[in-house]
């Protein structure tokens, strides 16, 4: 649905510059505050005249007048990122009424019109980064190794996982689209402890550079650099040196743009084209496409699980049928950086080393009056958000993952080793020279894109969580906090790679991936339930999820909660506490297992009851709210 190549977004435009379109400038756009001067000179062409008209319209009606949809020229601003600053202190404060979000523990929102709606092709980006995070986890590792063991009998779970995460991810975007606030700011309005809890969970699940280690292992084997290298008198595995170099490349890439997000988007989209194209070529040259004919025969296994299934690997696969865990929370922050909806009025995280003026990210965000125009814009924005995620994230996964599963089933049936060894030691030698090259290329690019996205996600999420829970009140600077965490996390990755992997030499790097994936799956249960309750009790009627989406979130919360209880119970039994044994049917569990199931049912019951009550209580409270409703709202 795009109408041309997206701007790279890796340039260095200063705030207040409205460069005319198609002049080779960056997508790093912003517009000045009302009343400031700026140079809009441009050659007198049809495009430049249209650009002048668009700018004049923004000055007269900075939030769009009565138009619902953005013009082509205005829409192109989103191709990098777009920030439209308003005079925050001059805006009206939203009253405490049914028409505006509940303030919770925070301050009042400021009232502005919802920006006009761009085309889907103009706002592609956040879901592409999420897709990159997915490729090197579930789609390249967990699901191919699961299907190599059990065939297509678990393919139903992969599809369920993708569709479930589609709903979760778009619901994570809802608050930011409506208010311009990050999901961590939203969590802090519910309780200031929530950002801290998810920050801790993110460190446990993503604090181990397993994907960088995996990509390095693939590169070492492919380039013939296996073995050890002597460095300063120490014997160091060659893959560790490559992994360290990859972490350095990630850190350096952030220095290429004044807006941190833009560098990530450009790199990830470029790497995605390589990974997807190579995966489809591998299916063609390996002949594994014949395995797709067996998918209909596996339909009778829907809803069943093999008895020998490793619950940790399966939960990791469910979490990473998509990105999973802490990574999913980044959707909110990436869409704010891109300028979706009310996030268009929030500043972007700039690189403090570039010397650009910082852009303010207001503590208390924005909201809009439920006028007919704003309600129709909301309906348009919500359609764009879902299409961007569907056409990028979901379709991308459905292209890559089944392709790689078919190769695993065809060449490595019954495989029980870790995924990386399966690809390198089992499949690569059997698919010919071209196929071997493609296997190495796919694995390296997929694992590297995932590590890149993990660094980005962990740093951006953690910086925002720290900033909203403590740093803002302490006077910290968010861009500097982001840069310092980026540097610290990359250095931490080097420490893990060189020092802490030694006790696990026979198990890494896939060992780290299983641990992180399982923890990510467990984390998805509480934040899915929290987002469900938050979106149905703290948002007004016209921007709340519809009943179908509420039911889908009930399913999502129960889905991840159920498998989290099984994993916790299994892990406690393995640690020597058999009292916590949990039976999949619940009945037949040991006493401690029943306690775990009771806790799950209590939380799930509260989330269902509270969200249903919120939907019921808000119905018919905002006149004309139906104008905002569309398909899958």
C-alpha positions in Angstrom: 0.0 0.0 0.0 3.1 2.2 -0.1 3.5 4.7 -2.9 7.2 4.9 -3.1 10.4 4.3 -1.1 10.3 5.5 2.5 12.8 8.2 3.5 15.7 6.8 5.3 15.0 8.9 8.4 18.7 8.7 9.3 19.5 12.4 8.5 20.0 15.4 10.7 17.2 17.9 10.2 16.9 20.4 13.0 13.6 21.0 14.8 11.5 23.5 13.0 12.5 22.5 9.5 9.7 21.8 7.0 11.7 20.7 4.1 9.8 20.3 0.8 9.1 16.8 -0.3 11.4 14.7 -2.5 14.5 16.8 -2.1 16.6 14.1 -0.5 16.2 15.3 3.0 15.7 13.0 6.0 12.4 11.8 7.3 13.3 13.4 10.6 10.7 16.1 10.4 9.2 18.5 12.9 7.2 21.7 12.7 7.7 24.9 14.7 5.5 26.2 17.5 2.9 28.7 16.4 4.3 32.1 16.1 7.9 31.2 15.3 9.5 31.9 11.9 10.9 29.4 9.5 12.3 29.4 6.0 10.0 27.6 3.5 11.7 28.7 0.3 11.6 26.1 -2.5 11.6 25.9 -6.3 8.3 26.9 -7.7 6.9 23.5 -8.7 3.5 21.8 -8.3 4.9 19.8 -5.4 6.4 22.9 -3.7 3.1 24.8 -4.1 1.2 21.9 -2.6 3.8 21.9 0.2 3.3 25.6 0.8 -0.5 25.0 1.0 0.0 22.1 3.5 2.2 24.3 5.7 -0.2 27.2 5.5 -3.0 24.8 6.5 -0.9 23.6 9.5 -0.4 27.2 10.7 -4.0 28.1 10.4 -5.3 24.7 11.7 -2.3 22.9 13.3 -4.5 19.9 14.2 -6.2 19.6 10.9 -9.3 21.7 10.7 -12.3 19.6 9.7 -10.5 17.2 7.4 -10.3 13.5 8.5 -7.5 12.3 6.2 -4.1 13.9 5.6 -3.1 15.1 2.2 -0.4 13.1 0.3 2.2 15.7 1.1 1.3 15.8 4.8 1.2 12.1 5.0 4.8 11.8 3.7 6.0 13.6 6.8 5.4 10.3 8.7 7.8 8.4 6.6 10.7 9.3 8.9 9.2 10.5 12.1 7.0 13.5 12.6 6.7 15.8 15.6 4.2 18.6 15.7 4.8 20.7 18.8 2.0 22.6 20.5 2.2 25.2 23.2 1.4 22.8 26.0 0.8 25.3 28.7 -1.7 27.2 26.6 -3.9 24.1 26.0 -7.0 23.5 28.0 -6.9 20.9 30.7 -9.3 18.0 30.2 -12.1 18.0 32.9 -12.7 14.9 35.0 -15.7 13.6 33.0 -16.9 10.5 31.1 -15.5 12.0 27.8 -11.9 11.9 28.8 -9.4 9.3 30.2 -9.2 8.8 33.9 -6.2 10.5 35.4 -5.4 7.9 38.0 -2.2 8.8 40.0 -1.2 11.4 37.3 -2.1 14.9 36.3 -4.7 16.1 33.8 -4.5 15.7 30.1 -4.3 18.7 27.7 -7.0 18.9 25.0 -6.1 19.1 21.3 -7.6 17.7 18.1 -6.6 14.3 16.9 -4.2 14.7 13.9 -5.4 13.9 10.5 -5.1 10.3 9.3 -2.2 9.3 7.0 -2.2 6.3 4.6 -0.8 3.0 5.8 2.1 3.2 3.5 3.2 6.4 5.2 3.5 5.0 8.7 5.1 1.6 8.2 7.9 1.1 10.7 7.0 0.1 14.3 5.7 -3.3 13.2 8.7 -3.9 10.9 11.0 -3.6 13.9 8.7 -6.0 15.8 8.9 -8.4 12.9 12.7 -8.2 13.0 12.6 -9.0 16.7 10.5 -12.1 15.9 12.5 -13.6 13.1 15.5 -14.7 15.2 13.5 -16.2 18.0 10.3 -18.2 17.4 10.3 -18.2 13.6 13.9 -19.3 13.1 14.6 -21.3 16.2 11.7 -22.4 18.5 9.1 -23.3 15.9 11.4 -25.0 13.4 12.8 -27.2 16.2 9.3 -27.9 17.5 7.9 -28.9 14.1 11.0 -31.0 13.4 10.1 -33.1 16.4 6.3 -33.2 16.1 5.6 -32.2 12.4 2.7 -29.9 11.7 0.7 -31.1 14.7 1.7 -27.9 16.6 1.2 -25.5 13.7 -2.2 -24.6 15.1 -0.5 -23.3 18.2 1.8 -21.1 16.1 -1.2 -19.6 14.3 -3.0 -19.0 17.6 0.1 -17.4 19.0 0.4 -15.0 16.1 -3.3 -13.9 16.2 -3.2 -13.6 19.9 -0.2 -11.4 19.8 -1.8 -9.3 17.1 -4.6 -8.4 19.5 -2.2 -7.8 22.4 0.1 -5.6 20.4 -2.6 -3.4 19.0 -4.2 -3.1 22.4 -0.8 -2.0 23.8 -0.9 0.8 21.1 -4.4 2.0 22.1 -3.5 4.2 25.1 -0.6 5.9 23.2 -2.8 6.5 20.2 -5.4 8.1 22.3 -3.2 10.1 24.7 0.4 10.3 23.4 1.6 8.7 26.6 3.8 5.6 26.7 2.4 2.4 28.0 4.8 2.8 31.0 3.3 6.2 31.8 -0.1 4.5 31.6 1.0 1.7 34.0 2.3 4.4 36.4 -1.1 6.0 36.5 -2.5 2.7 37.7 0.3 2.1 40.2 3.8 3.5 40.4 5.2 0.0 41.1 4.1 -1.5 37.7 6.9 0.0 35.6 9.4 -1.3 38.1 8.0 -4.8 38.0 8.1 -5.0 34.2 11.6 -3.5 34.2 12.8 -6.3 36.5 11.1 -8.9 34.3 12.6 -7.4 31.2 16.1 -7.6 32.7 15.6 -11.3 33.5 14.2 -12.2 30.2 16.3 -10.0 27.8 19.5 -9.3 29.8 21.3 -12.3 28.3 22.6 -11.7 24.7 21.7 -15.1 23.4 20.8 -13.8 20.0 24.1 -12.0 19.5 25.8 -15.2 20.7 23.7 -17.3 18.2 24.5 -15.0 15.3 28.2 -15.0 16.2 28.2 -18.8 16.3 26.6 -19.0 12.9 29.1 -16.5 11.5 32.0 -18.4 13.1 31.0 -21.7 11.6 30.1 -20.2 8.2 33.4 -18.4 7.9 35.5 -21.3 9.3 36.5 -19.4 12.4 35.5 -22.2 14.9 37.9 -22.9 17.8 39.7 -20.4 20.0 41.8 -17.3 19.6 44.5 -16.2 22.0 43.8 -12.6 23.3 46.1 -11.1 25.9 47.2 -14.5 27.0 43.7 -15.9 27.2 42.1 -18.5 24.9 38.8 -17.0 23.8 36.2 -18.8 21.6 36.2 -17.1 18.2 32.4 -16.8 18.3 32.7 -14.6 21.3 34.9 -12.1 19.5 32.3 -12.0 16.6 29.5 -11.5 19.2 31.4 -8.6 20.7 31.9 -7.0 17.3 28.1 -7.3 16.6 27.3 -5.5 19.9 29.7 -2.8 18.8 28.0 -2.5 15.4 24.7 -2.1 17.2 26.0 0.7 19.4 27.6 2.6 16.6 24.5 2.4 14.4 22.6 4.6 16.9 25.1 7.4 16.3 24.0 7.8 12.7 20.8 9.7 13.3 19.7 12.6 15.5 16.5 10.6 16.2 17.5 7.3 17.8 14.4 5.5 16.5 15.1 6.3 12.8 18.4 4.4 12.7 16.8 1.3 14.1 13.9 1.4 11.6 16.2 1.8 8.6 18.5 -1.0 9.6 15.7 -3.4 10.5 13.7 -2.9 7.3 16.8 -3.5 5.2 17.7 -6.6 7.0 14.1 -7.9 6.8 14.1 -7.8 3.0 17.3 -10.0 3.1 15.9 -12.5 5.6 12.5 -12.9 4.0 13.9 -13.2 0.5 16.5 -15.8 1.6 13.9 -17.9 3.4 11.6 -18.1 0.4 14.6 -18.9 -1.8 15.6 -21.7 0.6 12.2 -23.4 0.2 12.6 -23.2 -3.5 16.1 -24.7 -3.8 15.6 -27.3 -1.0 12.3 -28.7 -2.3 10.8 -28.5 1.1 7.6 -26.9 -0.3 6.3 -30.4 -0.7 5.8 -30.6 3.1 3.0 -28.0 2.9 0.7 -30.7 1.5 0.7 -32.4 5.0 -0.8 -29.4 6.8 -4.4 -30.4 6.2 -3.7 -33.8 7.8 -2.6 -32.1 11.0 -6.0 -30.4 11.5 -7.2 -33.2 13.7 -4.5 -32.4 16.2 -5.8 -28.9 16.9 -6.0 -28.3 20.7 -3.8 -31.3 21.6 -0.2 -31.3 22.9 2.3 -34.2 22.6 3.1 -35.9 25.9 6.9 -35.5 25.4 6.6 -31.8 24.7 9.1 -29.6 26.7 6.8 -27.0 28.3 9.6 -24.4 28.6 10.4 -24.6 24.8 6.7 -24.6 24.0 5.9 -21.6 26.1 9.0 -19.9 24.6 7.5 -20.7 21.2 4.1 -19.3 22.2 5.8 -16.1 23.5 7.9 -15.8 20.4 5.2 -16.6 17.9 5.8 -13.0 17.3 8.2 -10.9 19.4 7.0 -11.7 22.9 7.4 -10.6 26.5 9.1 -7.3 27.2 9.6 -6.7 23.5 5.9 -6.3 22.8 5.7 -3.3 25.2 7.9 -1.4 22.8 5.0 -1.1 20.3 3.7 1.8 22.4 7.1 3.7 22.4 7.8 3.1 18.7 4.5 4.4 17.6 5.0 7.5 19.8 8.4 8.1 18.1 6.8 7.6 14.7 4.1 10.2 15.5 0.9 8.0 15.5 -2.2 9.8 16.7 -1.8 12.0 19.8 1.8 10.8 19.9 2.4 13.3 17.1 2.5 16.1 19.8 5.1 14.4 21.9 8.8 14.8 21.2 11.2 12.1 20.1 14.3 10.8 21.9 17.2 12.6 20.3 20.9 11.6 20.3 22.6 13.8 23.0 25.9 13.4 21.1 24.6 15.2 18.0 24.0 18.5 19.8 20.4 18.9 18.7 17.8 20.7 20.8 15.9 18.2 22.9 12.1 17.7 22.2 9.8 17.7 25.2 7.9 14.5 26.1 5.2 15.8 28.4 4.5 14.0 31.6 0.7 14.2 31.2 -0.3 13.6 27.6 -3.1 14.8 25.4 -6.7 13.9 24.7 -9.3 15.0 22.2 -12.8 16.3 22.4 -15.3 13.7 21.1 -16.4 15.9 18.1 -17.7 14.2 15.0 -14.4 15.0 13.2 -12.2 13.6 16.0 -14.3 10.5 16.3 -14.0 9.8 12.6 -10.3 10.4 12.7 -10.0 7.9 15.6 -11.8 5.4 13.5 -9.4 6.1 10.6 -6.3 5.9 12.9 -7.4 2.7 14.4 -7.9 1.1 11.0 -4.4 2.3 10.0 -2.8 0.9 13.2 -4.3 -2.5 12.6 -3.5 -2.7 8.9 0.1 -1.6 9.5 0.5 -4.4 12.1 -1.4 -7.0 10.0 0.3 -6.3 6.7 3.8 -6.0 8.2 4.0 -8.2 11.3 1.4 -10.9 10.7 2.0 -11.4 7.0 5.8 -11.3 7.4 5.6 -14.0 10.0 3.3 -16.1 7.9 5.8 -15.9 5.0 9.0 -16.7 6.9 8.0 -19.1 9.7 6.2 -21.8 7.7 8.9 -21.7 5.1 11.6 -22.5 7.7 9.3 -25.1 9.4 9.0 -27.0 6.1 12.7 -27.1 5.7 13.2 -28.5 9.3 10.5 -31.1 8.8 11.9 -32.2 5.4 15.5 -32.5 6.4 15.6 -33.0 10.2 12.5 -35.0 11.3 12.6 -36.1 14.9 15.4 -33.7 15.8 15.9 -33.2 19.6 19.0 -31.1 19.7 19.0 -27.3 20.1 17.8 -25.3 17.1 21.1 -23.7 16.1 22.9 -27.1 16.0 19.9 -28.5 14.0 20.4 -25.9 11.3 24.2 -25.9 11.2 24.9 -29.6 11.8 21.8 -31.3 10.5 20.3 -29.2 7.7 23.0 -27.1 6.1 25.1 -30.1 4.9 22.1 -31.6 3.2 20.7 -28.7 1.1 23.6 -28.2 -1.4 26.0 -25.2 -1.8 23.3 -22.6 -2.5 21.0 -24.0 0.2 23.9 -24.0 2.7 24.7 -20.4 2.0 21.1 -19.5 2.4 20.8 -21.3 5.7 23.8 -19.4 7.1 22.5 -16.1 5.7 19.0 -16.6 7.2 20.3 -17.6 10.6 22.8 -14.8 10.8 20.5 -12.1 9.7 17.6 -13.3 11.7 19.6 -13.7 14.9 21.3 -10.3 14.4 18.0 -8.5 13.7 16.5 -10.0 16.8 19.5 -8.9 19.0 19.3 -5.5 17.4 15.6 -5.2 18.2 16.2 -6.6 21.7 18.9 -4.0 22.5 16.6 -1.3 21.1 13.5 -2.6 22.9 15.2 -3.2 26.3 16.9 0.2 26.3 13.9 2.2 25.2 11.5 0.4 27.5 13.8 0.6 30.5 14.7 4.2 29.9 11.0 5.1 29.7 10.1 3.0 32.8 12.9 4.5 34.9 12.0 8.0 33.6 8.3 7.8 34.3 8.6 6.0 37.7 11.5 8.1 39.1 13.7 10.0 36.6 11.2 12.7 35.6 10.6 13.9 39.1 14.4 13.7 39.8 15.1 16.0 36.9 16.8 13.4 34.7 17.2 14.0 30.9 15.5 11.2 28.9 17.8 11.3 25.8 20.9 11.1 28.1 19.3 8.3 30.1 18.6 6.4 26.9 22.1 6.8 25.6 23.7 5.8 28.9 21.5 2.7 29.2 22.3 1.8 25.6 26.0 2.0 26.4 25.6 0.2 29.7 23.5 -2.6 28.1 26.0 -3.2 25.3 28.9 -3.3 27.8 26.8 -5.7 29.9 26.4 -7.9 26.9 30.1 -8.0 26.4 30.5 -9.1 30.1 28.0 -11.8 29.7 29.5 -13.1 26.5 33.1 -13.2 27.8 32.7 -14.0 31.4 29.4 -15.6 32.3 29.0 -18.1 29.5 31.9 -20.2 30.7 29.8 -22.4 33.1 27.4 -23.2 30.2 29.9 -23.9 27.4 28.1 -27.1 26.5 24.6 -25.5 26.4 24.9 -22.0 25.1 23.8 -20.0 23.2 20.4 -21.8 22.8 20.3 -22.3 26.6 20.0 -18.5 27.1 17.3 -18.3 24.4 15.1 -20.9 26.2 15.5 -19.1 29.6 14.7 -15.7 28.1 11.8 -17.0 26.0 10.2 -18.8 28.9 10.5 -15.7 31.1 9.0 -13.6 28.3 6.0 -15.9 28.1 5.4 -15.6 31.9 5.6 -11.8 31.7 2.9 -11.6 29.0 0.2 -12.9 31.4 0.2 -10.0 33.9 0.6 -7.2 31.4 -2.1 -8.6 29.1 -4.5 -8.6 32.1 -3.4 -5.1 33.1 -3.8 -3.6 29.7 -7.2 -5.3 29.4 -8.5 -3.7 32.6 -6.8 -0.4 31.9 -8.3 0.0 28.4 -11.8 -0.8 29.6 -11.9 1.2 32.8 -9.6 4.2 32.2 -10.4 5.1 28.6 -13.7 6.8 27.6 -16.3 4.9 25.6 -15.4 6.2 22.2 -11.8 4.9 22.3 -12.4 1.7 24.4 -12.0 -1.7 22.7 -15.2 -3.3 21.5 -16.7 -6.4 23.0 -15.1 -8.7 20.5 -11.7 -7.4 21.3 -12.4 -7.6 25.0 -13.3 -11.2 24.6 -10.1 -11.7 22.6 -8.1 -10.2 25.4 -9.8 -12.5 27.9 -8.6 -15.4 25.8 -5.1 -13.9 25.6 -4.8 -13.4 29.3 -6.1 -16.9 30.0 -3.9 -18.4 27.3 -0.6 -17.1 28.6 -1.6 -17.5 32.2 -2.4 -21.2 31.8 0.9 -22.1 30.2 2.8 -19.9 32.7 1.3 -21.9 35.6 2.3 -25.1 33.9 5.9 -23.8 33.4 6.2 -22.5 37.0 4.9 -25.8 38.3 7.2 -27.9 36.1 10.2 -25.7 37.1 9.5 -26.0 40.8 9.3 -29.8 40.5 12.6 -29.9 38.7 14.1 -27.9 41.5 13.1 -30.5 44.0 9.6 -29.3 45.1 7.2 -32.0 43.8 4.4 -30.5 45.9 3.9 -27.9 43.2 3.3 -30.4 40.4 0.6 -29.0 38.1 -1.5 -31.3 35.9 -2.6 -29.8 32.5 -6.2 -30.7 33.4 -5.8 -29.0 36.8 -7.4 -31.9 38.5 -4.7 -34.3 39.6 -2.3 -31.6 40.6 -0.4 -31.7 43.9 -1.5 -29.3 46.8 1.0 -26.7 45.7 -0.1 -27.0 42.2 -3.7 -26.3 43.2 -2.5 -23.2 44.9 -0.8 -22.0 41.6 -4.0 -22.8 39.7 -6.1 -21.0 42.3 -3.9 -17.9 41.9 -4.3 -18.0 38.2 -8.1 -18.4 38.3 -8.4 -15.6 40.8 -6.4 -13.1 38.7 -8.2 -14.2 35.5 -11.6 -13.9 37.2 -10.8 -10.4 38.4 -9.5 -9.3 34.9 -12.7 -10.6 33.2 -15.1 -9.2 35.8 -13.4 -5.8 36.0 -13.2 -5.3 32.3 -16.8 -6.4 31.7 -18.0 -4.0 34.4 -16.0 -1.2 32.9 -17.5 -1.8 29.4 -21.0 -2.0 30.9 -20.6 1.2 33.0 -19.2 3.3 30.1 -21.8 2.4 27.6 -24.0 5.3 26.3 -21.9 7.8 28.3 -20.4 9.7 25.3 -22.9 11.1 22.7 -22.1 10.0 19.2 -19.5 7.5 20.3 -20.6 5.1 17.5 -18.9 7.5 15.0 -15.6 6.1 16.3 -16.5 2.5 15.9 -15.3 0.5 12.9 -14.5 -3.1 12.1 -12.5 -4.8 14.8 -12.6 -1.6 16.9 
